[in-house]
Amino acid sequence: MQRDSTVAPLLMSPTQVAGTLNCGLTKVYELINSGVLERVYIGASPRIKTDSVQRVVDQGVPGPRSHVPPSPRRKARDDGRAA
């Protein structure tokens, strides 16, 4: 029996998810542990459901955004001073 190559995969490895979301493996595991990404195991190998990856792409990650302070150069420019 020949496999139809047009069928979208149902599961992805953490490395594939990191590439898809353009983030690191640490972030992927944070999203798994927080319940944002759904994980299943095939033997000992963790796999993430592609529909949960698509949900992150469509809706983003819930929760507050972290605040990144402006750089000193940007702050000086915003205050009207030269850096």
C-alpha positions as CSV (number, residue, x, y, z in Angstrom):
1,M,0.0,0.0,0.0
2,Q,1.4,3.4,-1.0
3,R,1.2,6.3,1.4
4,D,-0.6,9.4,0.2
5,S,2.0,12.2,0.6
6,T,-0.7,14.9,0.6
7,V,-1.9,13.9,4.1
8,A,-0.7,16.5,6.7
9,P,1.2,15.0,9.7
10,L,-0.8,14.7,12.9
11,L,2.3,14.8,15.2
12,M,5.6,16.7,15.2
13,S,8.8,16.2,17.1
14,P,9.8,19.0,19.5
15,T,12.7,19.9,17.1
16,Q,10.2,20.3,14.3
17,V,7.9,22.4,16.4
18,A,10.9,24.7,17.4
19,G,11.6,25.1,13.7
20,T,8.0,25.8,12.8
21,L,7.6,28.4,15.6
22,N,11.1,29.8,15.0
23,C,12.0,29.4,18.7
24,G,14.2,27.2,20.8
25,L,13.6,23.8,22.3
26,T,13.5,25.3,25.8
27,K,10.5,27.5,24.7
28,V,8.8,24.4,23.1
29,Y,9.1,22.5,26.4
30,E,7.9,25.5,28.4
31,L,4.8,25.5,26.1
32,I,4.3,21.8,26.6
33,N,4.7,22.0,30.4
34,S,2.2,24.9,30.6
35,G,-0.4,23.0,28.6
36,V,-0.3,25.2,25.6
37,L,1.1,22.5,23.3
38,E,-0.4,19.0,23.6
39,R,2.1,16.2,23.9
40,V,1.7,12.4,23.4
41,Y,4.3,9.7,23.5
42,I,5.1,7.2,20.8
43,G,7.2,4.8,22.8
44,A,9.6,7.0,24.7
45,S,9.5,9.8,22.0
46,P,7.5,12.9,22.8
47,R,5.4,14.2,19.9
48,I,3.3,17.4,19.8
49,K,-0.1,17.5,18.1
50,T,0.0,19.7,15.0
51,D,-3.4,21.2,15.8
52,S,-2.0,22.6,19.0
53,V,0.9,24.1,17.1
54,Q,-1.5,25.6,14.6
55,R,-3.5,27.1,17.5
56,V,-0.3,28.8,18.8
57,V,0.3,30.2,15.3
58,D,-3.3,31.4,15.0
59,Q,-4.0,32.7,18.5
60,G,-0.5,33.3,20.0
61,V,0.5,32.2,23.5
62,P,-1.9,33.2,26.3
63,G,-0.7,35.2,29.3
64,P,1.0,38.5,29.9
65,R,3.8,39.7,27.7
66,S,7.1,40.1,29.4
67,H,8.3,43.7,29.6
68,V,11.6,44.4,27.9
69,P,13.0,47.8,29.1
70,P,14.2,50.1,26.3
71,S,17.9,50.3,25.6
72,P,19.8,53.3,27.2
73,R,20.3,54.7,23.7
74,R,16.5,54.6,22.9
75,K,15.6,56.0,26.3
76,A,18.0,58.9,25.9
77,R,16.6,59.6,22.4
78,D,13.0,59.5,23.8
79,D,14.0,61.9,26.6
80,G,15.4,64.4,24.0
81,R,19.0,63.8,24.9
82,A,21.8,62.6,22.7
83,A,23.2,59.2,23.6
